[in-house]
Amino acid sequence: MKIVVIGTRGIPGIPGGVETHCEKLFSRLVVMGYDVTVVRRSSYITDDNRITEFKGVKVKDIYAPRKKRFEAIIHSFLGVIYAKRQKADILHIHAIGPALVTPFARMLGLKVVMTHHGADYNRQKWGRMAKFMLKTGERFAAKYANNIISISNVITDSLKEKYGRSENIRLIFNGVEKARVIESTNYIESLGLEKQKYILAIGRFVPEKGFDSLIRAYTKSNVRDKFKLVLAGDADHETEYSLGLKKLAKDNGVVLTGFITGDKLAEVLSHPALFVLPSFHEGLPIALLEGMSYDLNVIVSNIPANTQVNLPSDDFFDPYNEEELTRKIEEKLSVPVKKRMYNLSPYNWDTIALQVAAVYKTMG
């Protein structure tokens, strides 16, 4: 069965939750015998990742403007045309923005699976028109996609409530790899960090991630002289917010790693005293699952998507209450650092690949 995938910036090593999802999932589907091509956005391709295949997954680079308002829709439209020319058995669309092209794909006779990664119109970075287009993409997917994969119960319930879609929706979680603990501290030491002497947060520098709130809560805490704060990530498109966040971080001694992957990310995840996810909006956060896979102590905002993950109430805080976050940080770091054990069996990528294959088979 030939599968063409659109909606992601691309694989491998391109930062983002959807990108990580596609990188881990489709290499496993290839092993299971599927012919998979991931369509990548040209604006994210550099000399370092100019390839035609990754772990058996074919990659096709197609033009995309490096403008956040037009990037996804133009690229997705061209991706549909490519899928039709390749005579794809299934077009797999990721995220509600690219899902705007679902009716066009169906009109061309393509069978469509759409994975809903979250209500992106709730993200603070989008203006009124962008939010309208994202909501339209969600509506088009609900009406026209042959099958929808939802990564959380929150999304599933929302599709049923808003659009009356109750058939051909499959709940399939995001996944996480087994932690690759790196004992070396060479990289973190190059950043001026010590083992178990820093707080870690990971994500894009966009308002809904709440990193500015985290910095303010950290600076008010009584632990800032003993523990450093590390933000691993950056902005896809530099904005007034991302520039302001970087200045706020610099002014308060926060360590910024930029986008990191591979050994650097694994080492940073191997040695923190605490992992914090202060988001105002998520689908099902892979960053949180990664932190849990390293047995880290965590503090998580109590938004619906995060409370889907089975954590005790002491791990949650109100993202709109910086004082509560300050208090949580102080409480967590007032006792010796120790590893925690989590049940991550629902988030096994091998199981997830089998679940997605089962969706494909219903369309064969």
C-alpha positions as CSV (number, residue, x, y, z in Angstrom):
1,M,0.0,0.0,0.0
2,K,1.4,3.4,-1.0
3,I,1.1,6.2,1.6
4,V,1.9,9.8,1.0
5,V,2.2,12.0,4.0
6,I,1.7,15.8,4.1
7,G,1.2,18.4,6.9
8,T,4.7,17.9,8.5
9,R,7.6,20.2,8.0
10,G,9.6,17.1,7.3
11,I,11.9,14.4,8.7
12,P,14.5,13.7,10.1
13,G,15.7,16.0,12.9
14,I,13.3,18.9,12.1
15,P,12.0,20.2,15.4
16,G,8.3,19.9,16.2
17,G,5.8,17.6,17.8
18,V,4.2,16.6,14.5
19,E,7.7,16.1,13.0
20,T,8.8,13.8,15.8
21,H,5.5,11.9,15.5
22,C,6.1,11.3,11.8
23,E,9.7,10.4,12.2
24,K,9.0,7.7,14.7
25,L,5.8,6.4,13.2
26,F,6.5,6.0,9.5
27,S,9.8,4.3,9.8
28,R,8.0,1.5,11.7
29,L,5.2,1.3,9.0
30,V,7.9,0.8,6.3
31,V,9.2,-2.2,8.3
32,M,5.6,-3.5,8.3
33,G,5.6,-3.4,4.4
34,Y,4.1,0.0,3.6
35,D,5.5,2.2,0.9
36,V,5.7,5.6,2.6
37,T,6.7,9.0,1.2
38,V,6.9,12.0,3.5
39,V,6.5,15.3,1.7
40,R,8.9,17.9,3.2
41,R,8.7,21.7,3.1
42,S,11.6,23.1,1.0
43,S,12.0,26.0,3.4
44,Y,13.3,23.6,6.1
45,I,15.8,21.8,3.9
46,T,19.5,22.5,4.4
47,D,22.6,20.9,3.0
48,D,22.8,18.8,6.2
49,N,19.4,17.1,5.6
50,R,19.2,17.0,1.8
51,I,18.3,13.3,1.5
52,T,15.9,11.2,-0.5
53,E,15.3,8.4,2.1
54,F,15.3,8.0,5.9
55,K,15.1,4.5,7.5
56,G,13.2,3.3,4.4
57,V,10.8,6.2,4.3
58,K,11.1,8.1,1.0
59,V,11.2,11.9,1.3
60,K,10.1,14.3,-1.3
61,D,11.0,18.0,-1.1
62,I,8.3,20.3,-2.4
63,Y,8.2,24.1,-2.4
64,A,6.9,26.0,0.6
65,P,7.3,29.7,1.3
66,R,9.0,30.6,4.6
67,K,6.0,32.6,5.7
68,K,3.9,31.2,8.5
69,R,0.6,32.4,7.1
70,F,1.0,30.7,3.7
71,E,3.6,28.0,4.3
72,A,1.3,25.1,5.3
73,I,-1.6,25.7,2.9
74,I,0.6,26.2,-0.2
75,H,2.7,23.2,0.5
76,S,-0.3,21.0,1.3
77,F,-2.0,22.0,-1.9
78,L,1.1,21.0,-3.9
79,G,1.4,17.8,-1.8
80,V,-2.1,16.7,-2.8
81,I,-1.2,17.1,-6.5
82,Y,2.0,15.1,-5.9
83,A,0.0,12.3,-4.1
84,K,-2.4,12.1,-7.0
85,R,0.4,11.9,-9.6
86,Q,2.0,9.1,-7.5
87,K,-1.3,7.2,-7.4
88,A,-1.2,7.0,-3.6
89,D,-3.6,4.6,-2.0
90,I,-3.9,6.9,1.0
91,L,-3.1,10.5,1.6
92,H,-2.2,10.9,5.3
93,I,-2.7,14.6,6.4
94,H,-1.3,15.8,9.7
95,A,-2.8,18.7,11.6
96,I,-5.8,20.9,11.0
97,G,-4.1,23.7,9.0
98,P,-3.0,21.3,6.2
99,A,-6.5,19.6,6.5
100,L,-7.9,22.6,4.6
101,V,-7.0,20.6,1.4
102,T,-9.1,17.6,2.4
103,P,-12.0,18.4,0.1
104,F,-9.6,19.0,-2.8
105,A,-7.9,15.6,-2.2
106,R,-11.3,13.8,-2.0
107,M,-12.3,15.6,-5.2
108,L,-9.3,14.1,-6.9
109,G,-10.3,10.7,-5.8
110,L,-7.8,10.3,-3.0
111,K,-8.6,8.4,0.2
112,V,-7.7,10.6,3.2
113,V,-6.6,9.9,6.8
114,M,-6.2,12.9,8.9
115,T,-4.4,13.0,12.2
116,H,-5.7,15.7,14.5
117,H,-2.8,16.9,16.8
118,G,-4.7,19.6,18.6
119,A,-6.9,22.7,18.3
120,D,-4.2,24.9,16.8
121,Y,-6.6,27.9,16.6
122,N,-6.2,28.2,20.4
123,R,-2.6,29.1,20.0
124,Q,-1.9,32.7,20.8
125,K,0.4,33.3,17.9
126,W,-2.4,33.2,15.3
127,G,-4.5,36.3,14.3
128,R,-8.2,36.3,13.6
129,M,-8.0,35.2,9.9
130,A,-5.5,32.4,10.7
131,K,-7.8,31.1,13.5
132,F,-10.7,31.1,11.1
133,M,-8.7,29.1,8.5
134,L,-7.6,26.6,11.2
135,K,-11.2,26.1,12.3
136,T,-12.2,25.6,8.7
137,G,-9.5,23.0,8.3
138,E,-10.8,21.1,11.3
139,R,-14.4,21.3,10.0
140,F,-13.3,20.1,6.5
141,A,-11.5,17.1,8.1
142,A,-14.5,16.3,10.2
143,K,-16.7,16.4,7.1
144,Y,-14.6,15.0,4.3
145,A,-11.8,12.8,5.7
146,N,-12.4,9.0,5.3
147,N,-10.8,8.4,8.7
148,I,-9.6,10.6,11.5
149,I,-6.9,9.7,14.1
150,S,-7.2,11.7,17.3
151,I,-4.2,11.8,19.7
152,S,-6.3,12.5,22.8
153,N,-9.7,11.9,24.3
154,V,-10.1,15.7,24.5
155,I,-9.8,16.0,20.7
156,T,-12.1,13.0,20.1
157,D,-14.8,14.5,22.4
158,S,-14.5,17.9,20.7
159,L,-15.0,16.4,17.2
160,K,-18.1,14.6,18.3
161,E,-19.5,17.7,20.1
162,K,-18.7,20.3,17.4
163,Y,-19.4,18.3,14.2
164,G,-21.3,15.3,15.2
165,R,-18.5,13.0,13.9
166,S,-18.7,9.8,15.8
167,E,-17.7,7.2,13.1
168,N,-14.3,6.4,11.7
169,I,-12.5,8.2,14.5
170,R,-9.7,6.3,16.1
171,L,-8.0,7.3,19.4
172,I,-4.2,6.7,18.9
173,F,-1.9,8.4,21.3
174,N,1.4,10.1,20.6
175,G,4.4,7.9,21.5
176,V,7.8,8.1,23.1
177,E,11.0,6.2,22.6
178,K,12.8,4.5,25.5
179,A,15.1,7.0,27.1
180,R,18.7,7.0,26.0
181,V,20.5,8.1,29.1
182,I,23.9,9.7,28.5
183,E,26.2,9.6,31.6
184,S,28.6,12.1,30.1
185,T,28.2,15.7,31.1
186,N,30.5,17.3,28.6
187,Y,27.7,19.2,26.7
188,I,25.9,20.5,29.7
189,E,29.2,21.6,31.3
190,S,29.9,23.6,28.1
191,L,26.6,25.4,28.9
192,G,27.8,26.1,32.4
193,L,25.4,23.5,33.9
194,E,26.0,20.9,36.6
195,K,24.3,17.5,37.0
196,Q,20.9,17.8,38.8
197,K,21.4,21.5,39.3
198,Y,19.1,22.8,36.6
199,I,15.4,23.0,35.7
200,L,14.5,22.0,32.1
201,A,11.7,23.1,29.7
202,I,11.6,22.1,26.0
203,G,9.6,23.6,23.2
204,R,9.1,26.3,20.6
205,F,9.4,30.0,21.6
206,V,5.7,30.8,21.0
207,P,3.3,32.4,23.6
208,E,1.2,29.3,24.3
209,K,4.2,27.4,25.6
210,G,4.3,29.8,28.6
211,F,8.0,30.1,28.9
212,D,7.8,33.8,29.8
213,S,5.6,32.8,32.8
214,L,8.1,30.1,33.7
215,I,11.0,32.6,33.7
216,R,9.1,35.0,35.9
217,A,8.1,32.3,38.3
218,Y,11.7,31.0,38.5
219,T,13.1,34.5,39.1
220,K,10.7,34.9,42.1
221,S,11.7,31.6,43.6
222,N,14.2,30.9,46.4
223,V,16.0,28.3,44.3
224,R,17.4,30.5,41.5
225,D,20.8,30.7,43.3
226,K,21.1,26.9,43.5
227,F,19.4,25.8,40.2
228,K,19.7,27.3,36.7
229,L,16.8,27.4,34.3
230,V,17.3,25.9,30.8
231,L,15.1,26.4,27.8
232,A,15.8,24.0,25.0
233,G,14.2,25.3,21.8
234,D,13.8,28.3,19.6
235,A,11.4,30.0,17.2
236,D,10.6,28.8,13.7
237,H,9.9,32.3,12.7
238,E,11.4,35.1,14.8
239,T,8.6,37.3,16.3
240,E,8.3,40.1,18.7
241,Y,7.4,37.5,21.3
242,S,10.4,35.2,20.7
243,L,12.8,38.2,20.7
244,G,11.3,39.5,23.9
245,L,11.5,36.0,25.5
246,K,15.2,35.7,24.6
247,K,15.9,39.1,26.1
248,L,13.9,38.2,29.3
249,A,15.9,35.0,29.5
250,K,19.3,36.7,29.0
251,D,18.4,39.4,31.6
252,N,17.6,36.7,34.2
253,G,20.5,34.3,33.5
254,V,18.4,31.6,31.8
255,V,20.4,29.2,29.6
256,L,19.2,29.0,26.0
257,T,20.4,25.9,24.0
258,G,18.6,26.6,20.7
259,F,17.0,23.7,18.9
260,I,18.9,20.5,19.9
261,T,18.5,16.9,18.9
262,G,20.4,13.6,19.2
263,D,23.1,13.3,21.8
264,K,22.9,16.9,23.0
265,L,19.1,16.6,23.7
266,A,19.6,13.2,25.3
267,E,22.3,14.5,27.6
268,V,20.3,17.6,28.6
269,L,17.3,15.2,29.4
270,S,19.6,12.9,31.4
271,H,20.6,15.3,34.2
272,P,18.0,17.8,35.3
273,A,16.6,18.2,38.8
274,L,13.2,19.0,37.4
275,F,11.2,19.1,34.2
276,V,8.6,21.8,33.7
277,L,5.8,22.1,31.0
278,P,4.1,25.4,31.5
279,S,1.9,25.3,28.3
280,F,-1.4,27.0,27.9
281,H,-2.2,24.7,24.9
282,E,-1.1,21.2,23.8
283,G,-2.4,18.2,21.9
284,L,-0.7,15.4,23.7
285,P,2.8,16.8,24.4
286,I,5.7,14.6,23.3
287,A,8.1,16.8,25.3
288,L,6.3,15.7,28.5
289,L,6.4,12.1,27.5
290,E,10.1,12.4,26.8
291,G,10.7,13.9,30.3
292,M,8.7,11.1,31.8
293,S,10.7,8.5,29.8
294,Y,13.9,9.8,31.6
295,D,12.2,9.3,35.0
296,L,12.3,13.0,35.7
297,N,10.3,14.8,38.4
298,V,7.8,17.0,36.6
299,I,5.6,20.0,37.0
300,V,2.8,20.3,34.4
301,S,0.1,22.9,33.6
302,N,-3.3,21.6,34.3
303,I,-4.8,22.1,30.8
304,P,-7.1,19.3,29.6
305,A,-4.5,17.7,27.2
306,N,-2.0,17.4,30.0
307,T,-4.4,16.0,32.6
308,Q,-5.0,13.1,30.1
309,V,-1.5,11.8,31.1
310,N,-1.8,9.8,34.3
311,L,0.0,12.0,36.9
312,P,-0.8,12.7,40.5
313,S,-2.4,16.0,41.4
314,D,0.7,17.4,43.0
315,D,2.4,17.5,39.6
316,F,-0.1,20.1,38.2
317,F,-0.5,23.8,38.5
318,D,-2.7,26.5,37.0
319,P,-0.7,28.1,34.1
320,Y,-2.4,31.5,34.8
321,N,-1.1,31.5,38.3
322,E,2.7,32.3,38.4
323,E,2.7,32.4,42.2
324,E,1.5,28.8,42.2
325,L,4.2,27.8,39.8
326,T,6.8,29.5,41.9
327,R,5.6,27.6,44.9
328,K,5.6,24.2,43.0
329,I,9.1,24.7,41.9
330,E,10.3,25.5,45.4
331,E,8.4,22.5,46.9
332,K,9.8,20.1,44.3
333,L,13.4,21.2,44.8
334,S,13.2,21.4,48.6
335,V,13.9,17.7,48.8
336,P,16.7,15.6,47.3
337,V,16.4,14.8,43.6
338,K,15.4,11.3,42.9
339,K,14.1,9.4,39.8
340,R,10.4,8.6,39.3
341,M,8.9,5.6,37.5
342,Y,6.0,6.1,35.1
343,N,3.7,3.8,33.2
344,L,4.3,4.7,29.6
345,S,2.9,1.5,28.0
346,P,0.0,3.4,26.3
347,Y,2.7,5.5,24.4
348,N,4.7,2.7,22.8
349,W,5.5,3.5,19.2
350,D,5.4,-0.1,18.0
351,T,1.9,-0.4,19.3
352,I,0.9,2.9,17.8
353,A,2.2,1.8,14.4
354,L,0.1,-1.3,14.5
355,Q,-2.9,0.8,15.4
356,V,-2.3,3.2,12.5
357,A,-1.9,0.2,10.1
358,A,-5.2,-1.1,11.3
359,V,-6.8,2.2,10.2
360,Y,-5.1,1.8,6.8
361,K,-6.4,-1.7,6.4
362,T,-10.0,-0.6,6.8
363,M,-9.5,1.6,3.7
364,G,-7.7,-1.0,1.5
